[in-house]
Amino acid sequence: MSYWESCFLFIPQTGFLSSSLIMNSKTFLCLLILISVISFLFSPGGLAWALSKSRPSHRHHGAAIPGPTGLPLVGLLFAFIGTNLPYRILSNLSKVLGAKPLMAFSVGLTRFVVSSHPDTAKELLNSSDFADRPVKESAYELLFHRAMGFAPYGEYWRSLRRISSTHLFSPRRIAAFGAFRRETGLKMAEEIRVLMGRDGGIEVRKVLHFGSLNNVMMSVFGRRYEFGSEGFCELEKMVREGYDLLGVFNWSDHFPLLGLLDLQGVRKRCKKLVLRVNDFVGKIIEEHRVKSVLMGENISSVTESGDFVDVLLDLEKENMLTKSDMIAVLWEMIFRGTDTVAILLEWILARMILHPDIQSKAQSEIDAVVGTHRSVSDSDIPNLPYLQAIVKETLRVHPPGPLLSWARLAIHDTRIAEHFIPAGTTAIVNMWSITHDDRVWPEPEKFKPERFMEEDVAIMGTDLRLAPFGSGRRVCPGKAMGLATVELWLAQLLQTFKWVPVDDHHGVDLSETLKLSLEMKHSLFCKALPRVFPDLVNF
């Protein structure tokens, strides 16, 4: 007998009244349970937050973080699947709910907070309580839990940061590879001329990926590829497969029971790719190992123009890294170095076609500083402020990582903006929402590089109005090298060509798709018309 039925024992049990009351008590009990379940499932933030609040240690910690309830059990799953753009959905929800500083939501059993405001974003990204990253199943299977991007915060991670900062991304190393970056830019211009002569138009993405991948391969592995070569095509296939696997929404990450089934085949695909990666990177490591033995090289003799593999081999001798660690670190370098540069340049060139006045102004600046008889070089970039403003404005309008790509994980119970956030919460920053907020940026939907001529906004992580490379402990270590590459190649491509649509009937489609980064949904196909002397690409 239930508690509620026992209460009715004190009422005379006679005839219809008695049975009616008992029936009503059962109905009331079911209704009460139903209301409790509904209030649980539809609590602010959704199921994962409701489960957290049910724990005694997490009760009475102040006001709840505002957030959508989402659908029962699955939460905001719909925002992350199919062709939906989660950064736009989350931005709209935070605006409607008045939750720009901080909003809670759930996806399955994963508890999220998202910041769409510069102040709370800075507080979150610079907090030591959010020093870890949640490791997706695909990242773990692809070895990235031993690489810098996903390695847990600790001594191993700090060692990787020191190694990369000293031996790959230092100002001296960036300068040392300036000549190769310039050479690669000229090579891309040459390929564009060939493709224009053959096809009458070019698919920009293919050429940009060739340049980006070659740039990374030379700085990390000390080798280069020819455009369209068998080795280049095979490497590009592996990189693209890795992008797809890291970017796909994996149900297993948020619904643990589904992890046993591998419904999407992510784990199976990852295992196949890892075999190819181990073979590819492992062979390069062994080649360097043999060369090191034959030449008697050590870390003291690796010059600033040497490659990163030699540095890691010396660290292996000191028992700081295993071969598996080296493969993970090197493979991650290819990912982080290839994706952003090519994607950002494609967005910029699309904007140059859409805004010929801005393109012309940038080209006039280049002509005034560099002239038309030599190719632009790294030393010219500081004297091209309008070109730099174009890069910044593109990063604002089309941030490569609209949700800053890889989220943070609360390693302790903490507070952000006076709200309690339990350990294990995944935190993300909606950089797209910040850069499209009219309270932060006047006329945010307008492409206007001049705004950065009027105010020099730092983009390296100190000003969260525009922090495309992140901020705090997990800021992108290669941000300076990536920016230097984009600015130089953009200057070379604008100096050499006038970028126009294929014809009057085909404009530029700015539709977006979010994979590992925010890409153009349809690859940019356009014309590149020579501006100056054809032989400029040879100088």
Secondary structure, DSSP 8 states (H G I E B T S, - for coil): --HHHHHGGGS---HHHHHHHHHHHHHHHHHHHHHHHHHHHTSTT-HHHHHHHTSGGGSS-SS-------BTTTBTGGGGSTT--HHHHHHHHHHHTT-SS-EEEEETTEEEEEE-SHHHHHHHHT-GGG-B----HHHHHTTGGGSTTTS-TTHHHHHHHHHHHHHTSSHHHHHHTHHHHHHHHHHHHHHHHHHHHHHSSEEHHHHHHHHHHHHHHHHHHS----TT-HHHHHHHHHHHHHHHHHHS--GGGT-GGGGGTTTT-HHHHHHHHHHHHHHHHHHHHHHHHHHHHHHT--GGG--TTS-HHHHHHHHHHTTS--HHHHHHHHHHHHHHHHHHHHHHHHHHHHHHHH-HHHHHHHHHHHHHHH-SSS---GGGGGG-HHHHHHHHHHHHHS-SSTT-SS-EE-SS-EEETTEEE-TT-EEEE-HHHHHT-TTTSSSTTS--TTHHHHS----SSS-TTS-TT--GGGS-TTHHHHHHHHHHHHHHHHHHEEEE-SBTTB-----EEESSSEEESS--EEEEEE-S-GGGGG-
